[in-house]
């Protein structure tokens, strides 16, 4: 069976975050960039773990963690954008993480309702 849409999107987003991390490092932004790298790549890792969940409760727990990581990533992106620490536009990443948050919220809600 192939990957789900959320698996594909969260993986692609992690790759975008890695590229953004490199750009931030070039601008000597080390603290927020590491926070962003950690949370932004953790989304997909938790989605992957959810796919191998031992139960529906395990699946919901991992997807909920992915959702929390996505929200944290949104926070770091907003902070970078509003603080203007670096001259890098993160609006595309903000839009994508908003969509990922919506998808994860929907997945968690739908799964909980079907339990």
Protein Blocks (a to p, Z undefined) as FASTA:
>chain_A
ZZdfklmmmmmmmmmmmmmmmmmmmnopaklmmmmmmmmmmmmmmmmmmmmpcbfklmmm
mmmmmmmmmmmmmmmmmmmmmnomaacdfklmmmmmmmmmmmmmmmmmmmmmmZZ
